[in-house]
Amino acid sequence: MIPIGQLIKTRLKERGMTVSHLARTLSCERSNLYRIFEKDSIDTRLLLNISRALDYDFFQLYSNELRKQPMYRL
């Protein structure tokens, strides 16, 4: 699976939104977003806010990944 930060960055470009605009929407600094773009994973609450801001369900990517691989049994 592609790191979530790269997927967020790609969706940002697809929407034609700037990093500054997304930072204002999320009430954070641009530098925080650049760090997010480098991450493999992020907090779910932050991902929810980013999903809303970019009008994209990033959680579906994880759901789709679950369907591809068998579940672990405890």
LINKA-V599996 format. One record per backbone hydrogen bond with DSSP energy under -0.5 kcal/mol. CO is the residue of the C=O (numbers start at 1). NH is the residue of the N-H. If there is no record, write none. Layout:
# LINKA-V599996
<<CO,NH> <CO,NH>>
This chain:
# LINKA-V599996
<<3,6> <3,7> <4,8> <5,9> <6,10> <7,11> <8,12> <9,13> <10,14> <11,15> <12,17> <13,16> <18,22> <19,23> <20,24> <21,25> <22,26> <23,27> <23,28> <24,27> <29,32> <29,33> <30,34> <31,35> <32,36> <33,37> <35,38> <36,39> <39,5> <40,4> <43,47> <44,48> <45,49> <46,50> <47,51> <48,52> <49,53> <50,54> <51,55> <51,56> <52,55> <56,58> <57,60> <58,61> <58,62> <59,63> <60,64> <61,65> <62,66> <63,67> <64,68> <65,69>>
